[in-house]
Amino acid sequence: MPFYERGAVRIHFEEAGDGFPLLIIPGGGLNSTIAGLTDGSHPFDPFAEFKGEYRCIASDLRTANGGQSSGPLEVERPWDGFTDDHLGLMDHLGIERFMVLGFCIGGPFIWNMLKRASDRVVAGVLAQPSGSRPELRDLFFDNNMKGWGPAYAARWPAVGMATVEKFVTRMYRTDPDFVFTVTRDFVRNCRTPVLILPDDVPAHPYAVAMEAAMLAPRSEVSMFPWKEPKARIPLAVRQIRSFLRAHRPDR
């Protein structure tokens, strides 16, 4: 199994297919893993759909309890730590420019990647992106303190729940608005093409996804709902394919 290592960080990744690089970010929050793409928790398997046309690359988050990656909890810069991993993996593979498709937590990751390296990201697809509901500001904090933190602290006893709480606080309470990683002004001035496929569950608010789509000057949006009935999913995948082809460089 391939790994990318940088200091104390060790990232497990997989790739398949050939063509222009497509970085795939699985959903699952802090437990995001490659395996999650095929366990039924995602509306479709992006490797199966796109490896015939793209060099598909995905990795386990360093925080995923069910994954094979590892690395410190960067309490003061949690979102940037993950972006370091994604961009570092692209560097490790010798990839300068790429497209990105992200589910759930992949939405904030993509916006942060565009803030950090807009010259490298050709286009982004945000499927059922995470966002902050004003009436549920503590949703992600509470969910992670119950559903992710205890298992992580048990797995890494030297870290402990006190550090876990600081990490989750910094991620989801320090700036609990909008898409967590960038401001509305950033989205309003972002020139990278993005395709947004909204969801409407507590962690994936429709209103936030649509606000981002309305603000971004080069955005497209899917039909809604696109996951139900399930017969609509192939149509959404077809739109993703058309979007990627439209923005894929010739080389």
N, C-alpha and C positions, 0 to 999 in steps of 0.2 A: 504494500500500500504506500503511495507516495506521501511524503511529508515535506513541508517547507519549514525551515527553522531560522529564527532570528533572535539571538540572545536567549531569554527564558521562554520565548514563545515557540510553540511547535504546532503547526497547522496541518491537519489531515485534509487532503483534497483529492478529487477525482476529476477526470476529463474524458470526453468522448467526442468523436466526430472530427471533422476537418472543415476549414473555412475561416471566415472572420471570427475573432474571439467573442464569445458571449458568456459573460460572468453571470451565474445564476445564484441568487441568494435565497435559500429556503426560508419558509416561515417557521413559526414555533417559538418566537421570542428568544429568550436567552438560552433556550434548549434547541436552537436551530441546528439541524443536521442534514447531511446529504441523504441519509436513510429516510428522513421524513418526506422526501419527495415522492416516495413510492409506497408509503404505509397507509394511504387513503386519506391523509389529513389535508392534502392539496387537491385542488379541483382538477389538475392534470399534471402529467409528468413531463416537465420541460426538456429533459434529456431525450426522452423518446420522441417528442415532437420536433426537436430542432437539431439533433445531432447529425441529421442527414445533410444539413446545410451550413452548420456553424461548428466551430470548435467550442464545445460547451464545457464550462469549468465551474465547479462548486466546491465548497469547503464546509467543515463543521466549525461552528463558533468555538472559540477557546473556552467559553463558559458552559457549553452544552453538557449536561449530565450524561446523556446517552451517546455522546460523541467521542472522538479520539483525539481531538485537539486539546491543547492545554496552554496556560499562560497566566500571568498575574492579573488580578483585578486592579485596573488602573482607576482608582477611586476619583482622582481629580480630572480625568479625561476619558470617561468610559466610551462614549461614542467614537472619539478619535482613535482610541486603541483598536477598536474593531476595524475602522477605516484603514489604519496602518496595516492590519492583517490582510485586508482585501487588496490594497494597492501593492503591498509587499509581495503577495502571491503573484500578481501580474508581473512585477519586476523579476521575480524568481523564474517565471516562465518565459521571460524575454519579450513580453507583450507590452507595447507602448499604448496603443489605442484599442478600445474595445467597446462593446455594447453591454448593457446590464439589464437583467430581468430579476426583480425581487418581489417576494411575497411577504405580506404582513410587516414584520420588523424591517424587511428589505426596503420598505418605503423610506423611513427615516435614514437608513444607511445610504440609499441612493442620493437623497438630497445632500447628505453630508459629503459624499464623494464628489458631487457636483460643486460643492463649495470648496473642496480641497483640490480637485484635479479636473476642472471642467474641460481642460484642453485634451484630456485623455478619454473622457467618456463621450462617445459619439451620439448615443441616444439611450434613453432609459424607459423601461416598462415597469410601472408600479401596480402590482396586482393585489387587490384587497389590502391597501396600505394602512398601517397603524396611524393613529392620530389621537389627539386629546379632546375629549368632550368636556365643555365647561362644567357640566353637571356631574361629571365623574372624574375629577382631577386626580384622585388617588387610585384609580382602577389598576393601573400598571404597577404601582408601588405595592398595593395590597396583594395582587395576584402573584407577583414575584416573591414577596416575602413569605407567602404560603406555599406556592407551587414550585418554585425554583430554589430559593435560598436554603431551606433546611437540608435538602438533598445535596446541594453543592457544598455546604459546610460539613456535612457528614463525609463527603468524598474527599475534601481537603481540610482536615481538622485544624491545620496550622492557620488557616484563614479566619475561621470563626464567624459567627453571626453578626458581630459588631461591625466587621469590615463589609460583610454582605449588605448590611443595612445602609452603610455609608455609600456604597457603590450604587445601590438601587435608588437611594435618595438623590444622588447626583444625576442619574440618568433621567428620572421621571418626576422629581419634585423641584429641582433647582430652576428649571425652565419648563413648566408643565403645559405649555401652550402649543397649539397648532400641530406641527409635525415633529416637534421636539428638537430637531437639529439645526433648523434654519428659520429665518424670519420670513414674514410675508413680503417684505421688501426684497429679500434675496430671490424668492420665487418670481416676483413681479419682473425682475431684471435678468432672469435666467434665460439664456439663449439656446440651451440644449433642448432638442426635441424630446418630449416625454409623452407617453401614452399611459393614461390612468384608467384602471378597471376598478370602480368603487365596489365596496361591500357596505353592509349596514348592520353590524353587530357592535356591541359595546366597545371592543378594542379596535374596530375598523369603521369609524364613523363616516357615513355617507357625506355629511355636511362638510367635513374637513377635506375629504378627497375632492369634492366638487369645488370647494373654495380654491384649492391648489390648482385645479384644472382651469378655473376661470382666471386666476392670476397669471399663470405661466404663459408667456406670449407665444410659445411654440408647442402648445399642448394639444393632445387629442384625448377623447374620452370614449369609452365603450358604451354599449347599451347597458341598461340596468333594469332588472337584475340580469346578470350574465351567467350565474352559476345554477340558477333554478328557473325553469326545469332543466335537468341535466342535458337535455337535447340542445340547449343553447351553448354549452361549453365549446363544442367544435367551431361554432361561429366566432366566439371570442378568440380562440386560438388562431383562426384564420385572420382576424384583424391584427393580432400581434405579429403574425408572419408578414402581412402586407406592410405594417409599420416598419419592421426591421429591414425588410428589403428596400423600402423607400429611402432609408437613411444609411444603409450600409455603404461604406466607401468602396470604390472599385478595386482598391488594393489594401 
